[in-house]
Amino acid sequence: MTTEPKEHAVDTVKYPADKASKWEIPLESDQWILSHNALRCEINSMIQALGTFIGRIDDDNVPQWAINTIKEWWISHVAHATDHCKSEETVYKPMFSERFKWPAEIDQLHDALDSVKDKVQTAIDRLSAEKSTLVTVRDSLSTYEETMLKHFEVEETTALPLMRAYFTPEEISPVQRKILEDAPDNAMGALIFAMSPDGAKFRSDFMTVRSIPSFVWYLAFKGRLASYKKDVVAKVEAIESGKEPAKKSGWF
């Protein structure tokens, strides 16, 4: 699909595609792509962990703790992915459609993603001590990842460049900030983690170029990264290592 802005115009006189040069933040550092990277990292890490775990266990010997851990991880991931797609459909699409024609392929891939996500859910619901059920989950996640990556590619090569052609950074910045503020805590934590697990790159790149004061790291971001590591990353690491994650204390 071509991303020649004028070919997607709604009204070239009222809304000219002349804003691209106003963007100082590189395309690859746009919050939209960083949010995609968070989901890329999240899904691929579990696929890799499952591959390692499957190679380690015998047939009909999937422990119950592993089944529970995968199910808990999936619930968190679905909340993250659903919120991301909802933002695109309810925030980006209506806003952008006023100035350029929203690529129809994005909606088609959203539908395809929902379909393969349902298949992952079915596979996870059927998890049992049988190793074959774990293989089915890993394979369905791989298909889900493939569809997700295709979806991201279309957005990043069509809607994102069009956004920057038709809107100024000053128009988009508060919209993207609101999306992050309204997102589940783990979505923000995932974005930070995907940039660098210790948060350093997020602080030096994301916060600095957006003129976010350094103290905001402690108020709004540090805790979300810590929660993401505890609630999501730790589950992936447990599957990767084959060791049951530590149980939470009843006191805290």
N, C-alpha and C positions, 0 to 999 in steps of 0.2 A: 504494500500500500504506500502510495506517495505521501510525503509529508510537506509538499510544497504548500505553504500556508494559504495562499490566495485561492487554491482549489477547494479549500474547506471553509471559506468565508461564508458568513451569514449575511453580512452587509459590509462591503469593502470600504464604503465611505464613512459610515458611522463607527465601524470597528476595524481599522486598518491593522494589518499584521506587521507592525513596525516596532515591536518592543524587545526583540531578542537581544539587541546590543546593550540593553540596559541591565542585563543580568551579569553580575560579577561572580556569583557562586557558580562553579563549573557544573555542567549537567550531571556528571557522575556523583556530585555531592548534594544534589537536590534531595530534599527530605523525602520525596516520593520514592526515589531510588533507594535511599537508605532504609526506608520502611520495607521495600522489597527485599533488600539484602538481609534484613532481620528474619524474614520468613524463609528465605533461601537457606540461611544458616541453620535455622531451627529444624526444618524438615529434613535436610540432608544429614545433620548430625545424628538424628534418630535412625535413619536408614542405615548409616554406617555402623552405628552401635548394634543394631539388630543383626547385621551381617556377621559381626564378631561374635555375638551371643549365640547365634544359630550354629556357628562352627564349633562352639564350645560344649554344647549340651547333647545328650543322647536322645533317641526317639522316645516320645511319651514321657518326658522328664522335664517339662517346663514348670518351674516352681510357681506357686500361687503369688508370691511377692512380685515376680516379674510380670505376671498378667496384670496385677493391680497397678503396678508402676506404669506400664504402657497405657493402660486405660486413663489413669490420672493425667499423664502427659498429653494424651490426645484431647482430653477435655479442655486443657489449657490452650493447646494449639488451635483448636476450633474456635475458641473465644477470640483469640488473637486474629486469626485469618478472617473470621466473620466480621469483626469490627473494621478491619482494613477494607474489605470489599464494600461494606456498608458506607464507609466514608466516600469511596469512589462513586457509588451509585446515588447517594443522597446529598453529597456536598459538591464534589467535582463536576459530575455530569450536568446537573441543572445549571450551575454557574457557567461552565464552559460553553454549553450549548447556546447561550445567548450570543456568543461571538464566533464560534466555529462549530462545524458539524462533528458531533461526537462519533468517533469510529465505531461502526456497527459491530466490527469483529470483537471489540472488547466485551460487549454484552453477550455475544455468542460464546466467548471463552469463559465468561462468568458462569453461564449455564452449564458448560461442559465441566467446569471445575466443581460445581455443586453435585453433578452426577458422579464423578469419580470420588468425591468426598464421601458420598453416601455409601459407595462400595467399600471404602476404608472402614467406615463405621460398622458395616455389616461384618467385615472380617474381624474387627476388634471385638465385637459382641460375641463372636464364635470362638474366641480364644479359649484354649483348654490345655491340658497337660501334653497334648499331642504336638510334636515338633512341627508337623505339617501346617498346623493352624498359624504358627508363628511365621513360617515361610510365606503363607498367604498374606499375612499382614505386611510383611516386608515388601512383597511384590506389589501389593495394592498401593502402598505408600510411594513406591517408585513410579507407578503410573500417575498417581496424584501429583508428584513432584514434576514430572514431565509436562503435564497440563499446566501446572502453575507457572513453570518457567516460560512456556509458550505465551501465556497470558501476560506475564511481566514484560517479555520482549516486545509484544505489540504495543503495550502502553508506553514503554520507554522510547520507542522509535516513532510513535505517532502522537498520542495525546500529550505527552510531556513536552516535546518540541513545540507543538501547537500552543500549549499553555504559555510557554515563554515568548511566543511570537505575538500573542493577543493580549497578554496581561503583563503588567509591570511587577517587579518584586514587591513593591509597596502594596499592591492589591492582593498578592498571593500570601505574603508573609503572615498576616493575621489569621488567614483561613487555615494555613498549615499549623500554626501555633494552636489554634482552637482544636484541630483534629487530634493533636498530641495530648492536649489537656483533657479531652473527653475520652481518650483511649484507655483500655484497661491498663493497670500498672505494669503488667508483664509485657505489653506491647512496647512501652517506653524502655523497659529494661532490656528487651530483646534488641532494640535498635542500638542502644549503648554497647551491649555485649558484642554484637556483630561487628562494630567498628574496632573494638579491642576489649578483651575480657576484663581488663583492669579499669576501663573507663577513660584512660589517658587520651586516646585519640578523639573521643567524643568531646572532652574538655578542650583540647587544643585546636580541633578543627571545627566541630559543629558549633560549640558555644562561642568561640572567639570570632568566627566570621559572621555570626548573627548578633554580636555585641551583647551576649547574655552575661551579666555580671558573674564573677567567679563564685560568689557566696551562694548563688542559686543552685550550684552543684550539691551543696549540703542540704539545702531546703527541699529540693524537688527531684533530684536525680540519683544521688548516691544510694538512697534507700530502695529505690526501684530496681537498680542494678543488683543490689544484694538480695532482694526478694526473688528476682528472676533466676539468679544462680541457685537459690535454695529450692524454689518451686518447680523449675523447669530443667535447668542445666544438671542439677544433681540427679534427676531421674534418668537423663541420657547417660550420665557417667556411671550410674548403677548398672544399667543394661550393658554398657560397654565393658565394664569390669567383671560383671557376673556376681557382684556383691550387693546384697540387700541394702537399700539406703537406711541410714540411721533413723530411728523413730523419734518423733518429736516428744520432748519432755512434757509431762502433764502440768508442770509448773509455769511454763512460759508459752 
